[in-house]
Amino acid sequence: RDYVSGIRKPLDGEEEHMGLPKSNVLYYELENNAWFAVRPSGNEPKIKFYFGVNENSLKNAMSKIDEMKACVRSLLNKQSQNMAEFTAKKTFLPYTTKFNM
């Protein structure tokens, strides 16, 4: 669910309008009625993550949430490493004013 565009994009179906007010939130529906949402903080320079699961016990629910948190941390660490490598290489596109037509 993309709350900025107001469109829900299910993996197994067509896009649909949600009919909700715009908001800077991404909400992912996962298998087994689990979900994951991410949004920027309204007044701090940080990103907030939210997780939800449907399990038969609190212990199983907390275990599943811990797995989801570990997965998100891993993805963020990889992205951070990629950005650091890019910056270290100082790979920038040159600016040019001449175009061949």
SETOR-716822 format. One line per field, with one value per atom (N, C-alpha, C, O, CB): residue number from 1; residue in three letters; atom name; x, y, z. Coordinates in steps of 0.2 Angstrom, whole numbers, padded with zeros to 4 digits. Each point is the difference from the previous one (the first is absolute). Glycine has a CB too. Layout:
! SETOR-716822
seq	c(NUM  ...)
type	c(Ala  ...)
atom	c(CA  ...)
x	c(X  ...)
y	c(Y  ...)
z	c(Z  ...)
! end
This chain:
! SETOR-716822
seq	c(1  1  1  1  1  2  2  2  2  2  3  3  3  3  3  4  4  4  4  4  5  5  5  5  5  6  6  6  6  6  7  7  7  7  7  8  8  8  8  8  9  9  9  9  9  10  10  10  10  10  11  11  11  11  11  12  12  12  12  12  13  13  13  13  13  14  14  14  14  14  15  15  15  15  15  16  16  16  16  16  17  17  17  17  17  18  18  18  18  18  19  19  19  19  19  20  20  20  20  20  21  21  21  21  21  22  22  22  22  22  23  23  23  23  23  24  24  24  24  24  25  25  25  25  25  26  26  26  26  26  27  27  27  27  27  28  28  28  28  28  29  29  29  29  29  30  30  30  30  30  31  31  31  31  31  32  32  32  32  32  33  33  33  33  33  34  34  34  34  34  35  35  35  35  35  36  36  36  36  36  37  37  37  37  37  38  38  38  38  38  39  39  39  39  39  40  40  40  40  40  41  41  41  41  41  42  42  42  42  42  43  43  43  43  43  44  44  44  44  44  45  45  45  45  45  46  46  46  46  46  47  47  47  47  47  48  48  48  48  48  49  49  49  49  49  50  50  50  50  50  51  51  51  51  51  52  52  52  52  52  53  53  53  53  53  54  54  54  54  54  55  55  55  55  55  56  56  56  56  56  57  57  57  57  57  58  58  58  58  58  59  59  59  59  59  60  60  60  60  60  61  61  61  61  61  62  62  62  62  62  63  63  63  63  63  64  64  64  64  64  65  65  65  65  65  66  66  66  66  66  67  67  67  67  67  68  68  68  68  68  69  69  69  69  69  70  70  70  70  70  71  71  71  71  71  72  72  72  72  72  73  73  73  73  73  74  74  74  74  74  75  75  75  75  75  76  76  76  76  76  77  77  77  77  77  78  78  78  78  78  79  79  79  79  79  80  80  80  80  80  81  81  81  81  81  82  82  82  82  82  83  83  83  83  83  84  84  84  84  84  85  85  85  85  85  86  86  86  86  86  87  87  87  87  87  88  88  88  88  88  89  89  89  89  89  90  90  90  90  90  91  91  91  91  91  92  92  92  92  92  93  93  93  93  93  94  94  94  94  94  95  95  95  95  95  96  96  96  96  96  97  97  97  97  97  98  98  98  98  98  99  99  99  99  99  100  100  100  100  100  101  101  101  101  101)
type	c(Arg  Arg  Arg  Arg  Arg  Asp  Asp  Asp  Asp  Asp  Tyr  Tyr  Tyr  Tyr  Tyr  Val  Val  Val  Val  Val  Ser  Ser  Ser  Ser  Ser  Gly  Gly  Gly  Gly  Gly  Ile  Ile  Ile  Ile  Ile  Arg  Arg  Arg  Arg  Arg  Lys  Lys  Lys  Lys  Lys  Pro  Pro  Pro  Pro  Pro  Leu  Leu  Leu  Leu  Leu  Asp  Asp  Asp  Asp  Asp  Gly  Gly  Gly  Gly  Gly  Glu  Glu  Glu  Glu  Glu  Glu  Glu  Glu  Glu  Glu  Glu  Glu  Glu  Glu  Glu  His  His  His  His  His  Met  Met  Met  Met  Met  Gly  Gly  Gly  Gly  Gly  Leu  Leu  Leu  Leu  Leu  Pro  Pro  Pro  Pro  Pro  Lys  Lys  Lys  Lys  Lys  Ser  Ser  Ser  Ser  Ser  Asn  Asn  Asn  Asn  Asn  Val  Val  Val  Val  Val  Leu  Leu  Leu  Leu  Leu  Tyr  Tyr  Tyr  Tyr  Tyr  Tyr  Tyr  Tyr  Tyr  Tyr  Glu  Glu  Glu  Glu  Glu  Leu  Leu  Leu  Leu  Leu  Glu  Glu  Glu  Glu  Glu  Asn  Asn  Asn  Asn  Asn  Asn  Asn  Asn  Asn  Asn  Ala  Ala  Ala  Ala  Ala  Trp  Trp  Trp  Trp  Trp  Phe  Phe  Phe  Phe  Phe  Ala  Ala  Ala  Ala  Ala  Val  Val  Val  Val  Val  Arg  Arg  Arg  Arg  Arg  Pro  Pro  Pro  Pro  Pro  Ser  Ser  Ser  Ser  Ser  Gly  Gly  Gly  Gly  Gly  Asn  Asn  Asn  Asn  Asn  Glu  Glu  Glu  Glu  Glu  Pro  Pro  Pro  Pro  Pro  Lys  Lys  Lys  Lys  Lys  Ile  Ile  Ile  Ile  Ile  Lys  Lys  Lys  Lys  Lys  Phe  Phe  Phe  Phe  Phe  Tyr  Tyr  Tyr  Tyr  Tyr  Phe  Phe  Phe  Phe  Phe  Gly  Gly  Gly  Gly  Gly  Val  Val  Val  Val  Val  Asn  Asn  Asn  Asn  Asn  Glu  Glu  Glu  Glu  Glu  Asn  Asn  Asn  Asn  Asn  Ser  Ser  Ser  Ser  Ser  Leu  Leu  Leu  Leu  Leu  Lys  Lys  Lys  Lys  Lys  Asn  Asn  Asn  Asn  Asn  Ala  Ala  Ala  Ala  Ala  Met  Met  Met  Met  Met  Ser  Ser  Ser  Ser  Ser  Lys  Lys  Lys  Lys  Lys  Ile  Ile  Ile  Ile  Ile  Asp  Asp  Asp  Asp  Asp  Glu  Glu  Glu  Glu  Glu  Met  Met  Met  Met  Met  Lys  Lys  Lys  Lys  Lys  Ala  Ala  Ala  Ala  Ala  Cys  Cys  Cys  Cys  Cys  Val  Val  Val  Val  Val  Arg  Arg  Arg  Arg  Arg  Ser  Ser  Ser  Ser  Ser  Leu  Leu  Leu  Leu  Leu  Leu  Leu  Leu  Leu  Leu  Asn  Asn  Asn  Asn  Asn  Lys  Lys  Lys  Lys  Lys  Gln  Gln  Gln  Gln  Gln  Ser  Ser  Ser  Ser  Ser  Gln  Gln  Gln  Gln  Gln  Asn  Asn  Asn  Asn  Asn  Met  Met  Met  Met  Met  Ala  Ala  Ala  Ala  Ala  Glu  Glu  Glu  Glu  Glu  Phe  Phe  Phe  Phe  Phe  Thr  Thr  Thr  Thr  Thr  Ala  Ala  Ala  Ala  Ala  Lys  Lys  Lys  Lys  Lys  Lys  Lys  Lys  Lys  Lys  Thr  Thr  Thr  Thr  Thr  Phe  Phe  Phe  Phe  Phe  Leu  Leu  Leu  Leu  Leu  Pro  Pro  Pro  Pro  Pro  Tyr  Tyr  Tyr  Tyr  Tyr  Thr  Thr  Thr  Thr  Thr  Thr  Thr  Thr  Thr  Thr  Lys  Lys  Lys  Lys  Lys  Phe  Phe  Phe  Phe  Phe  Asn  Asn  Asn  Asn  Asn  Met  Met  Met  Met  Met)
atom	c(N  CA  C  O  CB  N  CA  C  O  CB  N  CA  C  O  CB  N  CA  C  O  CB  N  CA  C  O  CB  N  CA  C  O  CB  N  CA  C  O  CB  N  CA  C  O  CB  N  CA  C  O  CB  N  CA  C  O  CB  N  CA  C  O  CB  N  CA  C  O  CB  N  CA  C  O  CB  N  CA  C  O  CB  N  CA  C  O  CB  N  CA  C  O  CB  N  CA  C  O  CB  N  CA  C  O  CB  N  CA  C  O  CB  N  CA  C  O  CB  N  CA  C  O  CB  N  CA  C  O  CB  N  CA  C  O  CB  N  CA  C  O  CB  N  CA  C  O  CB  N  CA  C  O  CB  N  CA  C  O  CB  N  CA  C  O  CB  N  CA  C  O  CB  N  CA  C  O  CB  N  CA  C  O  CB  N  CA  C  O  CB  N  CA  C  O  CB  N  CA  C  O  CB  N  CA  C  O  CB  N  CA  C  O  CB  N  CA  C  O  CB  N  CA  C  O  CB  N  CA  C  O  CB  N  CA  C  O  CB  N  CA  C  O  CB  N  CA  C  O  CB  N  CA  C  O  CB  N  CA  C  O  CB  N  CA  C  O  CB  N  CA  C  O  CB  N  CA  C  O  CB  N  CA  C  O  CB  N  CA  C  O  CB  N  CA  C  O  CB  N  CA  C  O  CB  N  CA  C  O  CB  N  CA  C  O  CB  N  CA  C  O  CB  N  CA  C  O  CB  N  CA  C  O  CB  N  CA  C  O  CB  N  CA  C  O  CB  N  CA  C  O  CB  N  CA  C  O  CB  N  CA  C  O  CB  N  CA  C  O  CB  N  CA  C  O  CB  N  CA  C  O  CB  N  CA  C  O  CB  N  CA  C  O  CB  N  CA  C  O  CB  N  CA  C  O  CB  N  CA  C  O  CB  N  CA  C  O  CB  N  CA  C  O  CB  N  CA  C  O  CB  N  CA  C  O  CB  N  CA  C  O  CB  N  CA  C  O  CB  N  CA  C  O  CB  N  CA  C  O  CB  N  CA  C  O  CB  N  CA  C  O  CB  N  CA  C  O  CB  N  CA  C  O  CB  N  CA  C  O  CB  N  CA  C  O  CB  N  CA  C  O  CB  N  CA  C  O  CB  N  CA  C  O  CB  N  CA  C  O  CB  N  CA  C  O  CB  N  CA  C  O  CB  N  CA  C  O  CB  N  CA  C  O  CB  N  CA  C  O  CB  N  CA  C  O  CB  N  CA  C  O  CB  N  CA  C  O  CB  N  CA  C  O  CB  N  CA  C  O  CB  N  CA  C  O  CB  N  CA  C  O  CB  N  CA  C  O  CB  N  CA  C  O  CB)
x	c(0004  -0004  0004  0005  -0014  0008  0004  -0005  -0004  0012  -0007  -0005  0001  -0004  0004  0006  0001  -0004  -0004  0016  -0012  -0004  -0007  -0004  0015  -0012  -0007  -0001  -0006  0002  0009  -0001  0003  0005  -0005  -0004  0002  0002  -0004  -0004  0013  0003  0001  0006  0000  -0011  0001  0004  0000  -0011  0014  0004  -0004  0003  0006  -0015  -0004  -0006  -0004  0008  -0004  -0005  0001  0006  -0013  0002  0001  0000  -0002  -0004  0009  0001  -0007  -0005  0016  -0012  -0007  0001  0005  -0010  0001  0000  -0003  -0005  0004  0005  -0002  -0006  -0003  0015  -0012  -0005  0002  -0004  -0004  0014  0003  0003  0003  -0002  0000  0004  0007  0003  -0011  0012  0007  0004  -0001  0000  0006  0004  0007  0000  -0010  0015  0007  0002  0004  -0001  -0007  0001  0000  -0004  -0002  0010  0000  -0002  0003  0006  -0014  -0003  0001  -0003  -0005  0011  0001  -0004  0001  0010  -0015  -0004  0004  0002  -0013  0012  0004  -0004  -0006  0016  -0007  -0003  -0002  0002  0004  -0011  -0003  -0003  0001  0007  -0011  -0002  0005  -0002  -0009  0017  0005  0001  -0002  0008  -0004  0001  0006  0002  -0014  0014  0006  -0001  -0002  0010  -0007  -0001  0006  0004  -0016  0013  0006  -0002  -0004  0012  -0006  -0002  0006  0003  -0016  0014  0004  -0003  -0006  0011  -0001  -0002  -0003  0003  0006  -0013  -0003  0004  0000  -0011  0015  0004  0007  0004  -0014  0012  0007  0003  -0003  0001  0009  0003  0001  0006  0000  -0011  0000  -0006  -0005  0012  -0006  -0005  -0003  0004  0002  -0013  -0003  -0003  -0002  -0001  0004  -0002  -0005  0000  0011  -0016  -0006  -0001  0001  -0006  0004  -0001  -0006  -0002  0014  -0016  -0005  -0001  0002  -0008  0004  0000  -0006  -0004  0016  -0014  -0006  0002  0001  -0009  0010  0002  -0004  -0005  0016  -0010  -0005  0003  -0004  0001  0008  0003  0004  0003  -0004  0002  0004  0007  0004  -0012  0010  0007  0002  0005  -0005  -0005  0001  0000  0003  -0009  0001  0000  0006  0003  -0015  0015  0006  0006  0004  -0008  0004  0005  0000  0005  -0005  -0006  -0001  0002  0003  -0013  0008  0002  0007  0003  -0014  0015  0007  0003  0005  -0006  -0002  0003  -0001  0004  -0007  -0003  -0001  0004  0003  -0014  0013  0004  0007  0004  -0011  0010  0006  0001  0005  -0004  -0006  0000  0000  0004  -0011  0003  0001  0006  0003  -0015  0015  0007  0005  0004  -0007  0003  0004  0000  0005  -0006  -0005  -0001  0002  0004  -0014  0009  0003  0007  0003  -0013  0013  0008  0003  0005  -0006  -0002  0002  -0001  0005  -0008  -0002  -0001  0005  0003  -0015  0013  0005  0007  0004  -0011  0009  0006  0001  0005  -0004  -0006  0000  0001  0004  -0012  0005  0000  0007  0003  -0015  0015  0007  0005  0005  -0008  0002  0005  -0001  0005  -0006  -0005  -0001  0003  0004  -0015  0011  0003  0007  0004  -0014  0013  0007  0003  0006  -0007  -0002  0002  0000  0003  -0007  0000  -0001  -0002  0003  0005  -0013  -0002  -0006  -0005  0009  -0002  -0005  0000  0005  -0004  -0007  0000  0003  -0002  -0008  0014  0002  -0005  -0005  0016  -0010  -0005  0003  0006  -0009  -0002  0002  -0005  -0006  0012  -0004  -0004  -0001  -0004  0007  0001  0000  -0004  0001  0010  -0016  -0004  0001  -0001  -0007  0009  0000  -0007  -0003  0015  -0015  -0006  0000  -0005  0000)
y	c(-0006  0006  0006  0001  -0007  0011  0006  0005  0002  -0006  0007  0005  0007  0004  -0010  0007  0006  0000  0005  -0003  -0007  0000  -0003  0001  -0003  -0001  -0002  -0007  -0002  0014  -0015  -0007  -0006  0000  0007  -0012  -0006  -0005  -0001  0002  -0004  -0004  -0007  -0002  0012  -0014  -0007  -0004  0001  -0001  -0005  -0004  -0005  -0002  0002  -0001  -0005  0003  -0003  -0005  0015  0003  0007  0002  -0008  0009  0007  0005  0000  -0004  0010  0006  0002  0000  0004  -0001  0003  0006  0000  -0012  0017  0006  -0002  -0003  0011  -0005  -0002  0005  -0001  -0004  0011  0005  0003  0002  -0008  0006  0003  0007  0001  -0013  0016  0006  -0002  -0005  0011  -0001  -0001  0000  0004  0001  -0010  0000  -0003  -0004  0003  0003  -0002  -0007  0000  0012  -0017  -0007  -0005  0000  0004  -0009  -0006  -0006  -0001  0006  -0009  -0005  -0006  -0001  0008  -0013  -0006  -0005  -0002  0005  -0006  -0006  -0006  -0001  0006  -0009  -0006  -0007  0001  0006  -0012  -0007  -0001  0003  -0008  0001  -0002  0006  0001  -0010  0014  0006  0005  0004  -0011  0006  0004  0006  0001  -0011  0016  0006  0004  -0001  0001  0005  0004  0007  0000  -0010  0015  0007  0004  -0001  0000  0006  0004  0007  0002  -0011  0014  0007  0004  -0002  0000  0009  0004  0003  0001  0002  -0001  0003  0007  0003  -0010  0009  0007  0006  0005  -0011  0004  0006  -0002  0004  0000  -0010  -0002  -0002  -0003  0000  0003  -0003  -0007  -0003  0014  -0015  -0007  -0004  0004  -0003  -0007  -0004  -0005  -0002  0003  -0001  -0005  -0006  0001  0009  -0016  -0006  -0003  0001  -0003  -0001  -0003  -0007  -0001  0012  -0016  -0007  -0003  0002  -0003  -0003  -0003  -0008  -0001  0012  -0015  -0007  -0003  0003  -0004  -0005  -0003  -0008  -0004  0011  -0008  -0006  -0003  0004  -0001  -0009  -0003  0001  -0002  -0007  0012  0002  0006  0002  -0014  0015  0006  -0002  0004  0001  -0011  -0002  -0001  0002  -0008  0003  -0001  0007  0001  -0012  0015  0007  0004  0003  -0003  0000  0004  -0003  0003  0000  -0010  -0003  0002  0001  -0011  0010  0002  0007  0002  -0010  0013  0007  0001  0004  -0001  -0007  0000  -0002  0003  -0006  -0002  -0002  0006  0001  -0013  0015  0005  0006  0003  -0006  0005  0005  -0001  0004  -0002  -0009  -0002  0001  0002  -0010  0006  0001  0007  0002  -0012  0015  0007  0003  0003  -0002  -0003  0002  -0002  0004  -0005  -0005  -0003  0004  0002  -0013  0013  0003  0008  0002  -0009  0010  0006  0001  0004  -0002  -0008  0000  -0001  0004  -0009  0001  -0001  0007  0002  -0014  0015  0007  0005  0004  -0007  0003  0005  -0002  0005  -0004  -0007  -0002  0002  0002  -0012  0009  0002  0007  0003  -0012  0013  0008  0002  0004  -0003  -0005  0002  -0002  0004  -0006  -0003  -0002  0005  0002  -0014  0014  0004  0007  0003  -0009  0008  0007  -0001  0005  -0002  -0008  -0001  0000  0002  -0009  0004  0000  0007  0001  -0013  0016  0007  -0001  0004  0001  -0009  -0002  0005  -0001  -0011  0018  0005  0001  -0001  0006  -0004  0001  0007  0005  -0013  0008  0007  0004  -0002  -0003  0012  0005  0002  0001  0003  -0004  0002  0005  -0001  -0010  0015  0005  -0001  0003  0005  -0013  -0001  -0006  -0005  0011  -0006  -0005  -0001  0004  -0002  -0008  -0002  -0002  -0005  0001  0007  -0002  -0004  -0001  0011)
z	c(0000  0000  0000  0004  0002  -0011  0000  0002  -0004  -0005  0015  0002  -0003  0001  0010  -0014  -0004  -0006  -0002  0007  -0009  -0006  0001  -0004  -0002  0012  0001  -0003  -0001  0003  -0005  -0003  0003  0003  -0013  0010  0003  -0006  -0005  0015  -0009  -0006  0003  0002  -0008  0006  0002  -0005  -0006  0012  -0003  -0004  -0005  -0005  0014  -0007  -0004  -0003  -0002  0009  -0008  -0003  -0003  -0001  0009  -0010  -0003  0005  0005  -0015  0008  0004  0002  -0004  -0001  0011  0002  0004  0004  -0004  -0001  0004  0007  0001  -0011  0016  0006  0003  0005  -0003  -0005  0002  0007  0004  -0010  0008  0006  -0001  -0005  0010  0000  -0001  -0001  0002  0006  -0011  -0002  0007  0004  -0016  0012  0006  -0002  -0005  0013  -0005  -0002  0003  0004  -0006  0000  0003  -0006  -0004  0015  -0010  -0004  0004  0006  -0014  0006  0004  -0004  -0006  0013  -0005  -0004  0004  0006  -0010  0000  0002  -0001  -0006  0004  0007  -0001  0001  0001  0003  -0005  0001  0007  0005  -0014  0010  0007  0004  0006  -0006  -0004  0003  0004  0004  -0003  -0003  0003  -0004  -0006  0011  -0002  -0004  0003  0005  -0007  -0002  0001  -0002  -0006  0005  0004  -0002  0002  0005  -0004  -0005  0001  -0002  -0005  0002  0007  -0001  0003  0005  -0005  -0003  0004  0006  0001  -0012  0016  0006  -0002  -0005  0012  -0004  -0001  0002  -0002  0003  0005  0002  0002  0003  0002  -0007  0001  -0006  -0005  0017  -0013  -0006  0000  0001  -0003  0003  0000  -0004  -0001  0012  -0012  -0003  0005  0004  -0015  0011  0005  -0004  -0005  0012  -0003  -0003  0005  0006  -0012  0003  0003  -0002  -0006  0008  0002  -0002  0003  0006  -0007  -0002  0003  -0003  -0005  0006  0004  -0002  0003  0005  -0005  -0002  0002  0002  -0004  -0003  0013  0003  0005  0003  -0006  0005  0005  0007  0005  -0013  0009  0007  0000  -0005  0008  0003  0000  -0002  -0003  0012  -0006  -0001  -0008  -0002  0013  -0014  -0008  -0003  -0005  0006  0001  -0003  0001  -0005  0007  0004  0001  -0004  -0002  0014  -0013  -0004  -0007  -0003  0011  -0011  -0007  -0001  -0005  0004  0006  0000  0000  -0004  0009  -0001  0001  -0007  -0002  0014  -0015  -0007  -0005  -0004  0007  -0003  -0004  0001  -0005  0004  0007  0002  -0003  -0002  0013  -0010  -0002  -0008  -0002  0012  -0013  -0007  -0003  -0004  0004  0004  -0002  0002  -0004  0006  0003  0002  -0005  -0002  0014  -0014  -0005  -0007  -0003  0008  -0007  -0006  0001  -0005  0002  0008  0002  0000  -0003  0009  -0003  0000  -0007  -0001  0013  -0016  -0007  -0004  -0003  0004  0000  -0003  0002  -0004  0003  0008  0003  -0003  -0002  0012  -0011  -0002  -0008  -0002  0010  -0012  -0007  0000  -0005  0002  0007  0000  0002  -0004  0006  0003  0002  -0006  -0001  0013  -0015  -0006  -0005  -0003  0006  -0005  -0005  0001  -0004  0001  0009  0002  0000  -0002  0009  -0004  0000  -0007  -0001  0012  -0016  -0007  -0003  -0005  0004  0004  -0003  -0008  -0004  0013  -0010  -0007  -0001  0002  -0002  -0004  -0001  -0008  -0003  0014  -0014  -0007  -0001  0003  -0004  -0005  -0002  -0002  -0003  0000  0004  -0003  -0007  0000  0012  -0016  -0007  -0003  0001  -0003  -0002  -0003  -0008  -0003  0012  -0011  -0008  -0001  0003  -0005  -0003  -0001  -0008  -0004  0014  -0012  -0007  -0002  0003  -0003  -0005  -0003  -0006  -0003  0009)
! end
